[in-house]
Amino acid sequence: LSLEDLKAYPATSQMRTLQCIGNQIGGDLIGNAEWVGLSLAALLKEAGIRSRGRFLKLESLDGYHTGIPRKLAQHKDSLLAYQMNGEPLPAKHGYPLRCLFPGRYGQKQPKWITRITAESKAHVGHWEGQGWSDDAFILPGSRIEMPTDNGTVESDFVISGIAVTDDSG
């Protein structure tokens, strides 16, 4: 299918936070954007994948590849995005097409998609083949910034910091 073919599907808009698996709490390898694209579930339904195609292999123009369970691709919030913040998807964010899956780190959100293949066995992707997580679930995390240095506090005090969560919100 061409990009124009994919744009003929009903468009879905989602605010999504993407985070690199190596991002530290408070780090800059995280960002929010408004994404527009088509439901991957709708595309897969129309493709008529047979029951033995329980996994998907996702391939990118730069040679990157990863695999996901078909069930994740069929999640209501799984998206093939072609717009970011009201503009065509910028090249550095995956033009013409990137995958977005809820609750997963960036390694499972491939850019520059060229091919999606249904397979009977799980595909071992680029990073997964080097020992990285195959699921890449976003993990909750936090950092307390105040009070500092394990200091003693009075009876009235403020605790502040940064927290991020998984797709549970």
C-alpha distance (Angstrom), angle and dihedral (degrees) to the residues before:
residue distance angle dihedral
L1 . . .
S2 3.78 . .
L3 3.78 124.0 .
E4 3.81 88.3 -105.0
D5 3.81 89.8 53.6
L6 3.80 89.7 53.0
K7 3.80 92.2 47.8
A8 3.82 88.5 58.1
Y9 3.82 88.9 70.4
P10 3.82 117.1 90.0
A11 3.81 108.3 -79.9
T12 3.78 122.1 -122.1
S13 3.81 124.1 -161.1
Q14 3.81 122.3 -154.8
M15 3.78 136.2 171.7
R16 3.79 105.4 -136.1
T17 3.79 136.9 175.0
L18 3.80 115.7 -142.7
Q19 3.79 120.6 -161.6
C20 3.79 133.5 -176.7
I21 3.79 114.5 -123.3
G22 3.83 87.7 -125.8
N23 3.81 95.2 53.3
Q24 3.79 115.4 124.0
I25 3.81 119.0 -141.2
G26 3.80 103.9 -82.0
G27 3.83 91.3 15.4
D28 3.79 124.9 136.1
L29 3.82 98.2 -119.9
I30 3.81 90.2 96.4
G31 3.78 133.7 77.4
N32 3.79 146.0 164.8
A33 3.78 126.9 -129.1
E34 3.78 141.6 161.9
W35 3.80 106.6 -115.2
V36 3.79 127.5 -163.2
G37 3.77 124.2 -165.6
L38 3.76 144.1 106.8
S39 3.75 131.2 -63.6
L40 3.79 109.2 -97.5
A41 3.81 88.1 -153.3
A42 3.83 90.6 59.6
L43 3.79 91.8 49.4
L44 3.80 92.7 48.7
K45 3.80 91.6 48.2
E46 3.79 90.8 54.2
A47 3.81 90.9 45.9
G48 3.80 88.9 59.6
I49 3.80 98.5 -138.9
R50 3.79 111.7 -160.3
S51 3.80 119.4 -119.5
R52 3.81 92.9 -104.7
G53 3.83 89.4 62.4
R54 3.82 92.4 85.9
F55 3.82 95.2 148.3
L56 3.78 136.6 46.5
K57 3.77 128.2 -142.3
L58 3.82 111.9 -151.4
E59 3.81 117.4 -158.5
S60 3.80 128.8 -168.0
L61 3.78 135.1 -155.6
D62 3.83 90.9 -114.2
G63 3.83 92.2 56.2
Y64 3.80 95.3 -100.0
H65 3.79 115.2 140.7
T66 3.77 136.9 177.6
G67 3.78 137.9 166.8
I68 3.78 134.0 -132.1
P69 3.79 136.1 -179.8
R70 3.81 112.0 -97.0
K71 3.81 87.1 -124.1
L72 3.83 89.7 66.5
A73 3.80 91.0 49.6
Q74 3.80 88.7 52.0
H75 3.82 92.8 53.1
K76 3.81 110.3 122.4
D77 3.83 90.8 -119.1
S78 3.82 97.9 48.1
L79 3.77 108.1 116.2
L80 3.79 142.0 -174.7
A81 3.80 98.9 -146.7
Y82 3.80 126.4 -154.8
Q83 3.82 99.5 163.5
M84 3.79 133.3 53.6
N85 3.81 123.3 -168.9
G86 3.81 93.1 -14.2
E87 3.81 95.5 -51.2
P88 3.80 133.7 93.6
L89 3.79 109.2 -81.3
P90 3.84 107.2 -82.0
A91 3.81 116.2 -121.5
K92 3.82 92.8 -115.3
H93 3.81 89.4 55.4
G94 3.79 95.4 49.5
Y95 3.82 112.5 -78.0
P96 2.92 124.4 -142.5
L97 3.80 97.6 19.7
R98 3.80 139.3 -6.9
C99 3.79 135.3 177.0
L100 3.78 122.8 -119.2
F101 3.79 120.2 -167.1
P102 3.82 124.4 -179.5
G103 3.78 119.4 -109.8
R104 3.83 97.5 7.4
Y105 3.78 132.5 117.0
G106 3.80 120.2 -115.3
Q107 3.80 95.1 -90.8
K108 3.81 86.6 73.4
Q109 3.84 94.1 46.9
P110 3.82 99.5 74.2
K111 3.79 121.6 -165.3
W112 3.81 131.9 -147.3
I113 3.82 92.8 31.3
T114 3.80 113.7 -158.5
R115 3.80 102.7 161.8
I116 3.80 141.0 16.3
T117 3.79 115.8 -167.8
A118 3.82 128.6 -173.2
E119 3.80 112.0 -135.7
S120 3.79 136.7 -179.8
K121 3.82 94.1 -133.6
A122 3.79 131.4 47.5
H123 3.80 113.4 -92.1
V124 3.81 116.2 -130.1
G125 3.79 104.9 -136.2
H126 3.80 131.9 -152.1
W127 3.81 98.7 -87.6
E128 3.79 94.8 30.7
G129 3.81 88.5 58.2
Q130 3.81 87.2 58.4
G131 3.79 93.9 54.4
W132 3.81 100.6 -89.9
S133 3.80 120.7 138.4
D134 3.78 115.4 -74.6
D135 3.81 91.6 -154.1
A136 3.84 97.1 40.6
F137 3.81 92.7 -164.7
I138 3.81 113.0 -176.4
L139 3.79 106.7 -112.9
P140 3.80 123.2 -145.7
G141 3.78 113.8 -113.5
S142 3.79 141.7 169.0
R143 3.78 143.1 -172.7
I144 3.82 124.7 -156.9
E145 3.81 110.3 -142.3
M146 3.78 100.4 174.2
P147 2.96 132.3 74.8
T148 3.79 90.5 39.0
D149 3.79 133.5 -150.1
N150 3.80 95.7 13.5
G151 3.79 87.7 -70.4
T152 3.77 124.7 177.7
V153 3.79 114.0 -104.7
E154 3.78 134.4 -155.3
S155 3.79 122.5 -119.2
D156 3.83 90.9 -89.7
F157 3.78 112.6 50.7
V158 3.78 143.3 140.7
I159 3.78 125.6 -120.6
S160 3.79 115.3 -160.9
G161 3.77 138.0 168.1
I162 3.77 145.7 114.7
A163 3.80 129.9 -64.6
V164 3.79 134.0 -179.0
T165 3.77 128.2 -174.3
D166 3.76 141.9 -162.5
D167 3.82 123.9 -106.2
S168 3.82 91.5 -66.6
G169 3.80 88.9 86.6
